[in-house]
Amino acid sequence: MLTYLLLYMYNNKYSSVIFEQIVSFTTSIRIVLTELVRSAWQKVFAQDKSKLIVDLSHNIIFPEQGMNLHRKGATPARAGELALIPGSMGDYSYLVKGKGNSDWLWSCSHGAGRSVRRQVMRGKWPDIQKNGRLPWQCITLKSERMREEAPEAYKPITPVIEIQEQAGLIQSVARIKPWITFKA
C-alpha cells in the first residue's frame, strides 16, 4: 500500500501538499496520545508540571531543502533545534541540539541501533528475566514487544552520542534515565 501511495505522490503535482497533510496527521496523533498520557499522569500524581519539549518523527518522509527526505532510523538535527535520541529501555536517552550539518542531510541517529534481531530476542525471554523480575519497567499491550525491545537487543547509546558530537551533527544538552517506557 505504501509503495502505491509513494508512486502516486511521485507522479502527482500536489505531492508536497500530500506530504504536508501526512506529516500534520501523524503529528496530531502523537499530540493526542501524549495528552492522554499526560492527563492520566496528572490524575495519578495530582500535579501537572509537564510540557512538550520536542516532538519528532524518525521514520517519515519530510519535504525539505527542495527534496523529499526520507529518514529511516534517523531524526532531524537542524541547526539550533532540539531532538531526542532514545537509548534502550535500560539505558540513557539524550536531549540534543542539532547543528544543521548538511553533509549528513540535517540529521542524526534515532537511537544506537540494534545489536540483536527481533526474531532472536523473542526466544531469549528466560535469559532476560532476573529472579523472575525485569530490571526495567515497560507498559505494553503486546508482551512480545518487551522481548523484542529489551535493553540487551540494543547497542550502548553513549558512544553513539559521542561520535555524533565529534562529527559535528549534535550537541548534547541533557542525559535522561527512563524509569518507565511505553511500547505500542
N, C-alpha and C positions, 0 to 999 in steps of 0.2 A: 504494500500500500504506500509506504513512504517513497519508494522508488517512483511510482506513478505520480505522486504529489510533486516530487522534485523535478521530474521531467516536465510536468505541466507548468510548474513555476519557471523553469528554464526557458520554455518556449512562449511564455506569456509576458506581454508588455507591462502587466501590472505586478510582476513578481516582487518588486520592492514593497509594494503595499501589502501583498500577501504575507511576506516575511514579517513586516511590522505588526500585522494582526496576530500572527502566531506568537511572536515574542510577547505582545501585550497580553494574550490569553494565558500563556504559561506564567507570566509574572503575576497576573491576577490570581491564579490558582495557588501559587506559593504564598501570596499575601493572605489569602483567605485561610489556608491551612495554618500559617504562622499565627494568625489572630485567634483561631480556635484553640491552639495550644496555649497561647499567652493568656487567654480568657480562663481556661481551665486552671492554669497555674495560679492565677490571681485568686481564684476561689480556694485553692488548697493552701496557699501561703499567705492569704489575706493581705496582699500588697501588690502594687503594680508600679514597679520602677523600671520595667523593661522597655527597651526601644530598639527599633530596627537599625542596625549599624550598616549592614551590607546585604544585598540580595543579588546573587549572580547565578546564572545557569552555566553548566560546564559541558553539556552535550547538546549543542544547538548551533544553528547557522545564524550568524549575525550579518546584516548588510552594513559594512563599514569600510572606510578608506577606498571607496569605489569598487568594492568587490564583495562577494558573498563568502564570508569567512566561517569555515566550519571548525569549531573547537570540540574535539572529541578527547576527553580526559584533560582538557586544558581550560583555563579560566582567563577572562580579560584582565590585563595588567596595564591599563592605560596610565599615562603619567599623572601622578598625584591621586589616583583613585584607589579606594580600599578594596581588598579582595580577601576572601577566606580560603586558606589552603588546609583542608582537613587531614588529620592523621587517622590512624585506625581507632577503633573504639577504646583501645588501651594505651594510646599514645597521645601526644600533644597535637593541637591544631594551631595554626598561626594566622593572625590577622596581619596582613601585609599591605604595603603601599606600592602600587605599580610605578615603574619608571618609564613606561612607554617605549620599550625597546623595539624598534621597527624590524630589526633583523629577526626577531622572534615573533613577529606579527602581533605586537602589543599583547602578548600572552604570557602566562606562567602555568605551572602544573596544577592539576586538581588532585592533590594528594601525592603520595610517594610511589604508587603503583603496586600491583600485586606481585607477590613472590610465589604464591601457590594458587593454582587454578581453582575455580569454584567447585568443579566436579570432585577434585581431590579432597577439598575441605569438607564436603558432605560426609565423607567416610571417616573423618578424624574426630568426631564428637567426643568419644571417651577420652582421647588424649588431651582435649582442651579443658574439660572439667577437672577441677582440683578439689578433692574431698567432697564431691557431689555439688560443688558450687562453681560458678563462673567468677573469674577475677575482675569482671566488668559488668555493667548493667546495660541491658538493651530491652526496649519495648518494641514488639513487632507482632503482627498477626500471623506471620509465617515462620515457624521455628527453624526451617532450613536456612533462612536468612542469617540467623545467628551463627550458624556453622560457616556459611559462605563468607561472611564478613568478619569473622573472628580476627583479633589482632595478629595472630600467627600467620594469617594469609597475606599480610602486607609488609613491605619494606619499612625500615625506620624512617620517619619523616624529617628529623633534624638535619641529616646530611643532605637531603634533597633541598631543603630551605637554604642551607649554607652555599650550595653550588649555584643556586639561582641568584643569591645575593652577589656572589663573586662574578657571575656572568652579567650583572647589571640589569636583571629583569625586575627585581623587587627589593624592597627594604622591609625587614621585619619590624612590626610595630608592637605586637603582643603575642605571647605564648599562652595558650589556653589549654587546661586539662579538663576533658569532659568527665562528668560524674554520672551521666546517663545519656543514652543515644536512642533515637527513633529510627527504625528501618521499615520502609514500606514493604 
